[in-house]
Amino acid sequence: MRATVGDQLVQHGRVVGQHDQVSEVVEVMGTEGNPPYRVRFPDGHEAVMAPGPDCEVKHREQRARTK
């Protein structure tokens, strides 16, 4: 998994009724785009995440093509 600043990190819900959590990558702390990432959630709080198999990265250019 590789990300750059500005990409979205989507953590998919693991149980029925749990919504996906979407955050924005604000810092790549690993080398060459690898985790961990500092992310900012829509409510403004930040966290350091090392994404697992329930996550995906949506790159900026990928999101621009779907709009």
DSSP file (Angstrom, degrees, kcal/mol; ACC not computed):
  #  RESIDUE AA STRUCTURE BP1 BP2  ACC     N-H-->O    O-->H-N    N-H-->O    O-->H-N    TCO  KAPPA ALPHA  PHI   PSI    X-CA   Y-CA   Z-CA
    1    1 A M              0   0    0      0, 0.0     2,-0.4     0, 0.0    55,-0.0   0.000 360.0 360.0 360.0 127.7    0.0    0.0    0.0
    2    2 A R        +     0   0    0     32,-0.1     2,-0.3    55,-0.1    32,-0.2  -0.981 360.0 172.4-130.2 141.9    1.4    3.4   -1.0
    3    3 A A        -     0   0    0     30,-2.1     2,-0.3    -2,-0.4    56,-0.0  -0.941  16.3-151.6-142.0 162.6    0.0    6.8   -0.5
    4    4 A T    >   -     0   0    0     -2,-0.3     3,-2.1    23,-0.0    21,-0.2  -0.887  46.0 -74.0-128.7 163.8    0.9   10.5   -1.0
    5    5 A V  T 3  S+     0   0    0     -2,-0.3    21,-0.2     1,-0.3     3,-0.1  -0.353 120.4  31.0 -58.1 132.8   -0.2   13.6    0.9
    6    6 A G  T 3  S+     0   0    0     19,-2.7    -1,-0.3     1,-0.4    20,-0.1   0.158  89.9 121.1 101.5 -17.1   -3.7   14.4   -0.2
    7    7 A D    <   -     0   0    0     -3,-2.1    18,-3.0    18,-0.1    -1,-0.4  -0.331  63.1-118.1 -71.2 161.3   -4.9   10.9   -0.8
    8    8 A Q  E     -AB  24  58A   0     50,-2.6    50,-2.8    16,-0.2     2,-0.6  -0.839  14.4-150.7-101.3 140.9   -7.8    9.4    1.1
    9    9 A L  E     -AB  23  57A   0     14,-2.8    14,-2.1    -2,-0.4     2,-0.6  -0.961  14.4-163.2-108.7 119.4   -7.5    6.4    3.4
   10   10 A V  E     -AB  22  56A   0     46,-3.0    46,-2.1    -2,-0.6     2,-0.7  -0.911   6.3-165.6-109.2 118.5  -10.8    4.5    3.5
   11   11 A Q  E     -AB  21  55A   0     10,-3.1    10,-2.7    -2,-0.6    44,-0.2  -0.911  21.6-138.1-103.3 113.4  -11.2    2.0    6.3
   12   12 A H        -     0   0    0     42,-2.9     8,-0.1    -2,-0.7     7,-0.1  -0.407  22.3-102.5 -74.4 143.5  -14.2   -0.2    5.5
   13   13 A G        -     0   0    0      5,-0.3     7,-0.1     1,-0.1    -1,-0.1  -0.352  25.3-155.6 -61.5 142.9  -16.7   -1.1    8.1
   14   14 A R  S    S+     0   0    0      5,-0.1     2,-0.3     2,-0.1    -1,-0.1   0.592  70.9  42.8-100.8 -12.7  -16.2   -4.7    9.5
   15   15 A V  S >  S-     0   0    0      4,-0.1     3,-2.1     3,-0.0     2,-0.1  -0.904  99.9 -79.3-131.0 160.7  -19.7   -5.4   10.7
   16   16 A V  T 3  S+     0   0    0     -2,-0.3     3,-0.1     1,-0.3    -2,-0.1  -0.351 117.2  18.8 -59.4 131.0  -23.2   -4.9    9.3
   17   17 A G  T 3  S+     0   0    0      1,-0.3     2,-0.5    -4,-0.1    -1,-0.3   0.266  91.7 121.7  91.9 -11.0  -24.3   -1.3    9.8
   18   18 A Q    <   -     0   0    0     -3,-2.1    -1,-0.3     1,-0.0    -5,-0.3  -0.757  56.2-138.8 -88.0 126.6  -20.8    0.1   10.4
   19   19 A H        -     0   0    0     -2,-0.5    -5,-0.1     1,-0.1     2,-0.1  -0.396  22.2 -96.5 -82.4 158.9  -19.9    2.9    8.0
   20   20 A D        -     0   0    0     -8,-0.1     2,-0.5    -7,-0.1    -8,-0.2  -0.450  33.2-135.8 -67.6 145.7  -16.6    3.4    6.2
   21   21 A Q  E     -A   11   0A   0    -10,-2.7   -10,-3.1    -2,-0.1     2,-0.5  -0.936  19.5-163.9-105.4 126.1  -14.3    5.9    7.8
   22   22 A V  E     +A   10   0A   0     -2,-0.5     2,-0.3   -12,-0.2   -12,-0.2  -0.930  13.7 168.0-113.7 130.9  -12.6    8.2    5.4
   23   23 A S  E     -A    9   0A   0    -14,-2.1   -14,-2.8    -2,-0.5     2,-0.4  -0.906  30.8-119.0-135.0 164.3   -9.6   10.3    6.3
   24   24 A E  E     -AC   8  40A   0     16,-2.6    16,-2.4    -2,-0.3     2,-0.5  -0.895  25.5-121.8-108.1 134.0   -7.1   12.4    4.4
   25   25 A V  E     + C   0  39A   0    -18,-3.0   -19,-2.7    -2,-0.4    14,-0.2  -0.618  35.5 168.7 -73.5 120.1   -3.4   11.6    4.4
   26   26 A V  E     +     0   0A   0     12,-2.9     2,-0.3    -2,-0.5    13,-0.2   0.562  66.9  18.0-108.9 -14.2   -1.5   14.6    5.7
   27   27 A E  E     - C   0  38A   0     11,-1.5    11,-2.8   -23,-0.1     2,-0.7  -0.934  60.3-146.4-157.5 134.1    1.9   13.1    6.2
   28   28 A V  E     + C   0  37A   0     -2,-0.3     9,-0.2     9,-0.2     6,-0.1  -0.912  18.6 178.8 -99.5 114.9    3.6    9.9    4.9
   29   29 A M        +     0   0    0      7,-2.4     8,-0.2    -2,-0.7    -1,-0.1   0.613  57.7  71.0 -95.7 -14.5    5.9    8.7    7.7
   30   30 A G  S    S-     0   0    0      4,-1.1     3,-0.5     6,-0.9     2,-0.3  -0.286  92.9 -87.1 -89.9-178.6    7.3    5.6    6.0
   31   31 A T  S >  S+     0   0    0      4,-0.3     3,-1.6     1,-0.2    -1,-0.1  -0.696 100.7   3.2 -93.2 145.8    9.7    5.5    3.1
   32   32 A E  T 3  S-     0   0    0     -2,-0.3    -1,-0.2     1,-0.3     0, 0.0   0.807 134.6 -50.7  53.8  37.7    8.6    5.6   -0.6
   33   33 A G  T 3  S+     0   0    0     -3,-0.5   -30,-2.1     1,-0.3    -1,-0.3   0.522 103.1 135.9  84.6   5.6    4.9    6.1    0.2
   34   34 A N    <   -     0   0    0     -3,-1.6    -4,-1.1   -32,-0.2    -1,-0.3  -0.469  48.2 -54.7 -85.6 158.9    4.7    3.2    2.7
   35   35 A P  S    S+     0   0    0      0, 0.0    -4,-0.3     0, 0.0    15,-0.1  -0.158  86.1  78.3 -63.4 164.3    2.9    3.4    6.1
   36   36 A P        -     0   0    0      0, 0.0    -7,-2.4     0, 0.0    -6,-0.9   0.488  62.0-174.5 -81.0 162.7    2.6    4.6    8.7
   37   37 A Y  E     -CD  28  49A   0     12,-2.9    12,-3.3    -9,-0.2     2,-0.6  -0.944  25.8-135.5-123.5 143.8    0.5    7.7    7.7
   38   38 A R  E     -CD  27  48A   0    -11,-2.8   -12,-2.9    -2,-0.4   -11,-1.5  -0.898  36.4-173.0 -92.8 126.2   -0.7   10.6    9.7
   39   39 A V  E     -CD  25  47A   0      8,-3.0     8,-2.0    -2,-0.6     2,-0.5  -0.865  20.4-144.7-123.6 154.5   -4.3   11.2    8.7
   40   40 A R  E     -CD  24  46A   0    -16,-2.4   -16,-2.6    -2,-0.3     6,-0.2  -0.980  15.4-147.5-120.1 128.2   -6.9   13.8    9.4
   41   41 A F    >   -     0   0    0      4,-2.8     3,-2.5    -2,-0.5   -18,-0.2  -0.487  32.6-101.7 -88.2 162.0  -10.6   12.9    9.9
   42   42 A P  T 3  S+     0   0    0      0, 0.0    -1,-0.1     0, 0.0   -19,-0.1   0.773 121.5  59.4 -56.9 -27.3  -13.5   15.1    8.8
   43   43 A D  T 3  S-     0   0    0      2,-0.1    -3,-0.0     1,-0.1     0, 0.0   0.480 120.6-107.9 -82.1   0.1  -14.1   16.2   12.4
   44   44 A G  S <  S+     0   0    0     -3,-2.5     2,-0.1     1,-0.3    -1,-0.1   0.209  76.0 128.2 100.0 -14.7  -10.5   17.6   12.5
   45   45 A H        -     0   0    0     -5,-0.1    -4,-2.8     1,-0.0    -1,-0.3  -0.454  44.7-146.5 -78.5 154.0   -8.8   15.0   14.7
   46   46 A E  E     +D   40   0A   0     -6,-0.2     2,-0.3    -2,-0.1    -6,-0.2  -0.838  17.5 176.4-118.6 154.4   -5.6   13.4   13.6
   47   47 A A  E     -D   39   0A   0     -8,-2.0    -8,-3.0    -2,-0.3     2,-0.5  -0.976  31.4-119.2-149.7 158.2   -4.1    9.9   14.1
   48   48 A V  E     -D   38   0A   0     -2,-0.3     2,-0.4   -10,-0.2   -10,-0.2  -0.918  39.6-173.3-100.4 125.8   -1.2    7.8   13.0
   49   49 A M  E     -D   37   0A   0    -12,-3.3   -12,-2.9    -2,-0.5    -2,-0.0  -0.949  30.7-166.0-127.0 140.9   -2.3    4.7   11.1
   50   50 A A        -     0   0    0     -2,-0.4    -2,-0.0   -14,-0.2   -16,-0.0  -0.888  40.8-133.8-115.3  93.5   -0.7    1.6    9.7
   51   51 A P        -     0   0    0      0, 0.0   -40,-0.0     0, 0.0    -2,-0.0  -0.076  19.4-156.2 -59.5 144.8   -3.5    0.4    7.5
   52   52 A G    >   -     0   0    0      4,-0.0     3,-1.5     0, 0.0    -3,-0.0  -0.249  44.3 -71.9-103.2-165.8   -4.6   -3.2    7.6
   53   53 A P  T 3  S+     0   0    0      0, 0.0   -42,-0.0     0, 0.0     0, 0.0   0.606 125.2  66.2 -69.7 -10.7   -6.4   -5.4    5.0
   54   54 A D  T 3  S+     0   0    0    -43,-0.0   -42,-2.9   -42,-0.0     2,-0.3   0.302  93.2  80.0 -91.0  10.5   -9.7   -3.5    5.6
   55   55 A C  E <   -B   11   0A   0     -3,-1.5     2,-0.3   -44,-0.2   -44,-0.2  -0.806  54.0-173.2-116.7 155.7   -8.3   -0.3    4.2
   56   56 A E  E     -B   10   0A   0    -46,-2.1   -46,-3.0    -2,-0.3     2,-0.5  -0.988  21.0-129.1-142.4 153.2   -7.8    1.1    0.7
   57   57 A V  E     -B    9   0A   0     -2,-0.3     2,-0.7   -48,-0.2   -48,-0.2  -0.883  12.9-159.5-101.8 129.3   -6.1    4.2   -0.6
   58   58 A K  E     -B    8   0A   0    -50,-2.8   -50,-2.6    -2,-0.5     2,-0.1  -0.936  19.3-143.5-107.6 111.1   -8.0    6.4   -3.0
   59   59 A H     >  -     0   0    0     -2,-0.7     4,-2.2   -52,-0.2     3,-0.3  -0.366  18.6-115.2 -74.1 152.1   -5.4    8.5   -4.9
   60   60 A R  H  > S+     0   0    0      1,-0.2     4,-2.1     2,-0.2     5,-0.2   0.907 116.5  47.9 -53.5 -47.5   -6.2   12.1   -5.8
   61   61 A E  H  > S+     0   0    0      1,-0.2     4,-1.4     2,-0.2    -1,-0.2   0.830 109.1  54.8 -67.3 -29.8   -6.2   11.4   -9.6
   62   62 A Q  H  > S+     0   0    0     -3,-0.3     4,-0.9     2,-0.2    -1,-0.2   0.903 110.0  46.2 -66.2 -42.3   -8.4    8.4   -9.1
   63   63 A R  H  X S+     0   0    0     -4,-2.2     4,-0.5     1,-0.2     3,-0.3   0.855 108.3  56.6 -69.6 -34.6  -11.0   10.5   -7.3
   64   64 A A  H >< S+     0   0    0     -4,-2.1     3,-0.7     1,-0.2    -1,-0.2   0.851 104.2  53.1 -66.2 -34.5  -10.8   13.2   -9.9
   65   65 A R  H 3< S+     0   0    0     -4,-1.4    -1,-0.2     1,-0.2    -2,-0.2   0.793 106.4  52.7 -71.8 -27.1  -11.7   10.8  -12.7
   66   66 A T  H 3<        0   0    0     -4,-0.9    -1,-0.2    -3,-0.3    -2,-0.2   0.537 360.0 360.0 -87.4  -5.9  -14.8    9.5  -10.9
   67   67 A K    <<        0   0    0     -3,-0.7    -1,-0.2    -4,-0.5    -2,-0.1   0.463 360.0 360.0 -85.4 360.0  -16.3   13.0  -10.4
